[in-house]
Structures are given as structure tokens and as C-alpha cells.
Amino acid sequence: MRQQIFDYLVSAGFGEAAAAAILIAGTLVALALLAWIANLVARQIILAAVERLVRRTKTDWDDALAERKVFARFSHLAPALVFWAGAAMAFEEMPGLIDVVRRLAEVYMILVGLLALSAFLDAAQDIYRKFDVSRRIPIRGYIQVAKILASIAAGVIVLSLLLQKSPLVLLTGMGALTAILLLVFKDAILGLVAGIQLVANDMVRPGDWIEMRKYGADGDVMEVSLTTVKVRNWDKTVTTVPTYALISDSFRNWRGMTESGGRRIKRSISIDVDSIRHCDDEMLDRFEKVHRIRDYVRETRAKIEQNNRDAGIDGSVPVNGRRMTNIGTFRKYMEAYLRELPDVHPDMTFLVRQLQPTDRGLPIEIYLFSKDQRWVQYEAIQADIFDHFFASLEFFELRAFQLPSGHSLAASAPAGRR
């Protein structure tokens, strides 16, 4: 058939070179038309049927493949197959041209296969995210590594086809480029090693609250990828931290707090030391009216009085024997008040203690855990507790310490200097 068309073109007045060129061009146009028809059939008939079947099934994995267009990308193989299969028949008298067309078709098929593989890996990641284990062991970094390796492999095969060299020869020749490749993919290599360590040691997961002041990160982990970790801060900004930085630098992960069922409250009131004194009978009588510490005051008061009588202590001197103090009674009141709160976790550390006195007074610290871990509610619980304690100081004849302000200094100045 090709020879008959060639002879017809020559008899029509075309030279042999022109007739050969017209024949090759016409053959390529015919192959292109067949490839277009094959692509149309693949997309409009076969792909449409596959997508209808996917919508009818009850499984989720095929939906993920369709959403990531895995089937759509495979449909692009149809025109390449037409060129590859038709080249032998279309150019049977020109083996060299057959080889060129087939190699170009194979390169196209490799690129289509690479795109389809990339979409398949994305779909696999989407399916994996639906399992609870995905929160504990993210695989985004491994997916990215797989894509990089697949791209390198595809590039080597494409070069081997175009240069007509064995892939092993190309890989051997690339040994001299190892240093350059290591430099180019430094972050990826470090990220891969860091990602393996993060997963193996369960150091960070998507959804964890981490704090890394060096990078300005303080919020929830959005994703852990091959080279970066994205953190959505509490002010809604996003901080990107290099993955390997989580291995080389220190950071705080609040997951333990979340899993414990409580959130720590650690705050103190600084008491003016000048307001601390022994309790007299009038103060103790007033303290006995407070229902939270009534029993404590009565029992301790009776016990101390009995002890002092047995020891023959002269009670006219306050420092003789044992005495109750307003600061000690206030600490017991703080404990009793906190134990009544429904928001305080009863099974975790509970402590009201004195800290080392400083030039800013005597700190009385509470160390306990709230049941509610939500930020807004947690802050409200803290505020309510200390609102009450600050307002109660006056009843125990205590004062909170604070540095003098301009107003207080002016008020204490002699009248003539104001």
C-alpha cells in the first residue's frame, strides 16, 4: 500500500524525495488521527465506564483513586500505544524511523506512568489518613521519598532510551555527580533521616501542640513532610520548621498533657512579708466562722493550747510556744477552697506551698491540674481561682506585694511636697 501511494505521487509529478516526505507526513497524520480516536475512546467510553463503576461501589479506596485522577492519567497511555504499535506497519521500509517513533512513544508512556504513580501515591496517602494510626505514624515524608526515587528512576530510563545506553552505564557514570546530588538533596536526605527518627521515637504527630521558640512555633502541627513541619500558631499564623530541626534542636510537645486528662495550673501570689503575723484570739474567733476551715482552726487551736499548757509556756509572749499564723491559716483555706472546685482534677498532683522569699515578697504557689484542657476555659478557671484569693487576703489581714507606683509614692510623700 505504501509503495503504491509512493508510485502514484511520483507519477503525479513529485520527485522521489518530495514523495517520500509527503508519504511520511501523511503517515504521521494518520497515526495522529488514530491516536486521537484512541484517546477519545479511552476517555469518553472506558474512563466514563470505570468512573460510573467506582461511584456504585461501597468501598472508599476506588473513590480516592478517582479523585486523584489515577484512572484519567492511565487513559493517556492509549495514544502512545497507537504510535508504538502502528510505527512498524506505517514505516516498515524505514527501520530507523520506526525506532525513533517507538522510543518517543516509550518516553511518553514512562512520563504518563510517573504521573499516574504520583497520583496513586497521593490516593494511598488519602486512604491512610482515614485510619487512626495515621495520627500516630504520618507517611507523608515516605510518600515524598517514593516520588523522588520514582522520578530519578524515570529520568534514568528516559535518558537511556534517548541516548540508547544501558541504564546501568548511566548509573555508573553518575557516580561522579554524587557530591552534587548530595548537596542538592541535602534537606531531603536530612528530612528523611529525621522523619524516620520522629516516627520511630513517636516524637511528634499531626495534631500535637508543640512549642519551639527558636522558630517562633507555638501551636498545632498541621503536617509532617519530608523537609518541613507546618505548625499553625495560636494567632492563626503558620510557621514552617525544618524537619531535621526537631531532631537537632529541642522543642516542647504538649501531647502528654492532652493524654493525661488534666492541664497544669502553676501560679503564685506574692505576700507582703510585713503583713504576716501570729493569730490572736480575735482573729481565730473570726476564722472559725469560715466553714471551709472551721474544723481545722478549732482542732489546731485546741491542740496548740493543750501543748502550750502541758509545756508550761508563758502565753503573754507571742513567740513562746506554738502559735497559728495568718499566712498558715490562709494556706489551709486555699487548699480547702481548691478541693471543693469541680474543675480541679482530684487524682493528679495537688499542692499549695511556700516558695523562697525574695525582694518581692513571699510567694504562695498553687500547683494542681484542671480537668478542662481547653485554652479559654482553662484560663477562665485560673482567673476565677485567683480572683477569689486576692479578694480573700484582706480577711486574713494579709497584703499582696507589689512595687510602688507613681500614685502610691505621691500619696506617701509629705503634704508640702505633693
C-alpha positions in Angstrom: 0.0 0.0 0.0 2.7 2.4 0.9 4.6 1.6 -2.3 1.5 2.1 -4.4 1.0 5.6 -2.8 4.6 6.4 -3.4 4.5 5.4 -7.0 1.3 7.4 -7.5 3.0 10.5 -6.1 6.0 10.1 -8.4 3.8 9.6 -11.4 1.9 12.7 -10.4 5.0 14.8 -10.9 6.5 14.8 -7.4 10.2 13.9 -7.1 11.1 10.9 -5.1 12.4 12.9 -2.2 9.2 15.0 -2.1 7.0 11.9 -2.5 8.8 10.2 0.4 8.4 13.4 2.6 4.7 13.6 1.7 4.3 9.9 2.5 6.0 10.2 5.9 3.9 13.3 6.8 0.7 11.7 5.7 1.5 8.5 7.7 2.2 10.6 10.8 -1.1 12.5 10.3 -2.9 9.2 10.0 -1.2 7.9 13.2 -2.0 11.1 15.0 -5.7 10.8 13.9 -5.8 7.2 15.2 -4.1 8.2 18.4 -6.7 11.0 18.9 -9.5 8.5 18.3 -7.9 6.0 20.8 -7.7 8.8 23.4 -11.3 9.8 22.8 -12.5 6.2 23.2 -10.3 5.7 26.3 -11.6 8.9 28.0 -15.2 9.1 26.8 -16.1 5.4 26.9 -13.7 3.3 29.0 -12.8 6.0 31.6 -16.5 7.1 31.9 -17.5 3.4 32.5 -14.8 3.0 35.2 -15.9 6.2 37.0 -19.6 5.0 36.9 -18.5 1.7 38.4 -16.5 3.5 41.1 -19.5 5.6 42.1 -21.6 2.5 42.5 -19.2 0.5 44.7 -19.3 0.9 48.5 -15.5 0.9 49.0 -13.6 4.1 49.6 -10.2 3.2 48.1 -11.5 3.4 44.5 -13.1 6.8 45.2 -9.7 8.1 46.3 -8.1 6.8 43.1 -10.8 8.5 41.0 -10.5 11.8 42.9 -6.7 11.8 42.4 -7.3 11.1 38.7 -5.3 7.9 38.6 -7.6 6.3 36.0 -7.7 9.5 34.0 -3.9 9.6 33.8 -3.7 6.0 32.7 -6.1 6.8 29.8 -3.3 8.9 28.3 -1.4 5.6 27.5 -3.9 4.9 24.7 -2.4 7.3 22.0 1.1 6.3 22.9 0.3 2.7 22.4 -1.2 3.5 19.0 2.0 5.2 17.9 4.2 2.4 19.3 2.1 -0.4 17.7 1.5 1.4 14.4 5.0 2.5 13.8 6.1 -0.9 12.4 3.3 -1.0 9.9 3.4 2.7 9.0 7.2 2.8 8.4 8.1 -0.8 7.5 10.5 0.4 4.9 12.3 2.8 7.3 13.6 0.8 10.3 15.4 3.9 11.6 12.2 6.0 11.8 10.3 3.1 13.5 12.9 3.1 16.2 12.7 6.8 16.7 8.9 6.8 16.9 8.8 3.9 19.3 11.4 5.5 21.6 9.5 8.7 21.7 6.3 6.7 22.5 8.1 4.8 25.2 9.3 8.1 26.8 5.8 9.5 26.7 4.5 6.3 28.4 7.1 6.5 31.1 6.2 10.1 31.9 2.5 9.1 31.9 3.3 6.2 34.2 5.2 8.5 36.5 2.3 10.9 36.8 -0.1 8.0 37.4 2.2 6.6 40.1 2.4 10.0 41.8 -1.4 10.2 41.8 -1.7 6.7 43.1 0.7 7.5 46.0 -1.4 10.6 46.8 -4.5 8.4 46.8 -2.8 5.9 49.1 -2.0 8.7 51.5 -5.6 9.9 51.4 -6.8 6.4 52.2 -4.2 6.0 55.0 -5.4 9.3 56.6 -8.8 7.7 57.3 -7.2 5.3 59.8 -6.5 6.3 63.4 -2.9 5.1 63.0 -2.2 8.0 60.6 -2.3 10.4 63.5 0.5 8.4 65.3 2.6 7.5 62.2 2.4 10.0 59.4 3.7 8.8 56.0 3.8 12.0 54.0 7.6 12.1 54.2 7.8 8.5 52.9 5.4 9.3 50.0 7.6 12.2 49.0 10.7 10.0 49.1 9.0 7.4 46.9 8.1 10.2 44.4 11.7 11.4 44.3 13.0 7.9 43.8 10.4 7.2 41.1 11.3 10.5 39.4 15.0 9.6 39.4 14.4 6.1 38.1 12.1 7.5 35.3 14.8 10.1 34.4 17.5 7.5 34.1 15.3 5.3 31.9 14.3 8.2 29.7 17.9 9.2 29.2 18.9 5.6 28.5 16.1 5.4 25.8 17.1 8.7 24.2 20.8 8.0 24.3 20.4 4.3 23.5 22.6 3.4 26.5 22.0 0.8 29.2 20.6 2.3 32.5 23.5 0.6 34.3 26.0 2.6 32.3 24.2 5.9 33.1 24.1 5.0 36.8 27.8 4.2 36.8 28.6 7.5 35.1 26.5 9.3 37.7 29.0 8.3 40.4 30.9 11.5 39.7 27.8 13.6 40.4 27.2 12.1 43.8 28.6 15.1 45.7 26.4 17.5 43.7 23.3 15.3 44.2 24.0 15.2 48.0 24.3 18.9 48.0 21.1 19.4 46.0 19.1 16.9 48.1 20.7 17.8 51.4 17.4 18.9 53.0 15.6 15.9 51.6 18.1 13.5 53.0 18.2 15.2 56.4 14.5 15.3 56.4 14.2 11.6 55.6 16.5 10.6 58.4 14.7 13.0 60.8 11.3 11.7 59.7 12.4 8.1 60.4 13.6 9.1 63.9 10.4 11.1 64.6 8.2 8.2 63.7 10.4 5.6 65.4 10.5 7.5 68.6 7.0 8.9 68.3 8.2 12.4 68.9 5.6 14.4 67.0 2.3 13.7 65.3 -0.1 15.8 63.2 -2.4 17.4 65.7 0.2 17.7 68.5 0.7 21.0 70.2 4.4 21.8 70.1 6.4 24.9 71.2 9.7 25.8 69.6 10.6 29.3 70.5 13.7 29.4 68.2 11.5 29.2 65.2 8.5 31.1 66.7 6.4 28.0 66.6 3.7 27.6 69.2 0.6 25.7 68.1 -0.8 22.6 66.5 1.2 20.5 64.0 -0.6 20.6 60.6 1.6 18.2 58.7 4.9 16.5 58.8 6.5 16.3 55.4 9.9 15.2 54.1 11.6 18.6 54.6 9.3 20.7 56.7 6.8 20.6 59.6 4.0 23.1 59.4 2.7 24.5 62.7 -0.5 26.6 62.9 0.2 29.0 65.8 -2.5 30.2 68.2 -2.6 33.6 66.4 -3.6 31.6 63.2 -0.2 32.2 61.5 1.7 29.3 60.1 5.3 28.6 61.0 7.4 26.2 58.8 10.1 24.4 60.7 12.8 22.2 59.0 12.1 18.5 59.9 15.6 17.8 60.9 15.4 20.8 63.4 13.1 18.7 65.5 16.0 16.3 65.9 18.9 18.7 66.2 17.1 21.3 68.4 14.9 20.9 71.5 11.2 21.5 71.4 8.2 21.0 73.8 5.4 18.6 72.9 2.2 19.1 75.0 0.8 15.8 73.9 1.5 14.3 77.4 -0.7 16.9 78.9 -3.5 16.2 76.5 -3.3 12.4 77.1 -3.1 12.8 80.9 -6.7 14.3 81.2 -5.5 17.4 83.0 -3.8 20.7 82.4 -1.4 22.1 84.9 -2.1 25.3 86.9 1.1 26.7 88.4 0.8 30.2 89.7 1.6 32.1 92.8 0.6 35.1 94.9 3.4 37.2 96.4 2.5 38.1 100.0 3.9 41.3 101.6 6.1 39.9 104.5 5.2 42.9 106.7 1.6 41.7 106.8 2.4 38.2 108.2 1.7 37.8 111.9 0.6 35.5 114.7 -3.1 35.0 115.1 -4.7 36.4 118.3 -7.9 35.2 119.8 -10.0 37.7 117.9 -8.6 36.6 114.6 -9.0 32.9 115.5 -12.7 33.5 116.5 -13.3 35.2 113.1 -11.5 32.4 111.3 -13.7 29.8 113.0 -16.7 31.3 111.2 -15.3 30.3 107.8 -17.0 26.9 107.1 -14.2 25.7 104.9 -11.6 25.9 107.7 -13.8 25.8 110.8 -12.8 22.3 111.8 -9.1 22.9 111.1 -9.0 26.1 113.2 -10.8 24.5 116.1 -8.7 21.4 116.2 -5.4 23.1 115.6 -6.2 25.8 118.2 -7.2 23.3 120.8 -4.1 21.2 120.1 -1.7 24.1 120.4 -3.3 25.4 123.5 -3.1 22.0 125.2 0.5 21.6 124.1 1.5 25.0 125.5 -0.3 24.3 128.8 1.4 20.9 129.1 4.8 22.6 128.5 4.1 25.5 130.9 4.5 28.1 128.1 4.0 31.8 129.1 1.3 32.8 126.6 1.7 36.5 127.2 4.7 36.5 124.9 3.6 35.6 121.3 6.8 33.9 120.3 6.7 31.5 123.2 5.4 28.0 122.3 3.4 27.3 119.2 1.1 29.8 117.5 -1.1 29.8 114.5 -0.3 32.4 111.8 -2.5 34.2 109.4 -0.3 33.0 106.4 -0.5 29.4 107.5 -4.3 29.6 108.0 -4.6 31.2 104.6 -2.7 28.3 103.0 -5.1 25.9 104.6 -8.0 28.0 103.3 -6.6 27.9 99.8 -6.3 24.1 100.0 -9.9 23.7 101.2 -11.2 26.1 98.6 -9.4 24.4 95.8 -10.5 20.9 96.8 -14.1 22.0 96.6 -13.8 23.1 93.0 -15.3 20.6 90.5 -12.8 21.8 87.8 -9.8 20.6 89.8 -8.5 17.1 89.0 -8.6 15.1 92.2 -6.3 12.3 91.1 -3.3 14.4 90.0 -0.7 16.4 91.8 -2.3 18.9 94.3 0.0 21.3 96.2 -0.2 24.6 97.9 3.3 25.6 99.0 5.6 28.5 100.1 8.4 29.3 97.8 11.7 31.0 98.6 11.1 34.6 99.8 12.5 37.3 97.5 12.7 41.1 97.5 9.2 40.9 96.0 7.6 39.2 99.0 6.8 35.6 100.0 5.3 33.6 97.0 2.4 31.2 97.9 2.1 28.9 94.9 -0.6 26.5 93.8 0.4 23.5 91.8 -2.5 21.4 90.5 -4.3 20.3 87.4 -7.6 21.4 85.9 -9.9 18.8 84.3 -10.7 21.1 81.4 -7.8 21.3 78.9 -9.4 23.8 76.5 -7.4 27.0 76.5 -10.3 29.5 77.0 -11.9 27.5 79.8 -8.5 26.8 81.4 -7.6 30.5 81.6 -11.1 31.2 83.0 -10.6 28.6 85.7 -7.2 30.2 86.7 -8.7 33.7 86.7 -11.7 32.7 88.9 -9.4 31.0 91.5 -7.1 34.0 91.8 -9.9 36.5 91.8 -11.2 34.8 94.9 -7.8 34.5 96.6 -6.8 38.1 96.0 -10.2 39.3 97.4 -9.8 37.0 100.4 -6.4 38.3 101.5 -7.8 41.2 103.5 -10.0 38.9 105.6 -6.8 37.1 106.7 -5.1 40.5 107.3 -2.6 39.9 104.5 -1.5 42.1 101.7 -0.3 41.2 98.2 3.1 42.6 97.4 3.5 45.0 94.5 6.1 47.5 93.6 5.2 51.1 94.4 3.6 53.0 91.6 3.8 56.8 91.0 0.4 57.2 92.6 1.4 55.3 95.8 4.7 57.3 96.0 2.9 60.6 95.7 0.4 59.6 98.3 3.1 58.7 100.8 5.0 62.0 100.3 4.7 64.8 102.9 1.9 67.2 102.2 4.2 70.1 101.3 5.9 68.1 98.6 2.9 66.8 96.7 
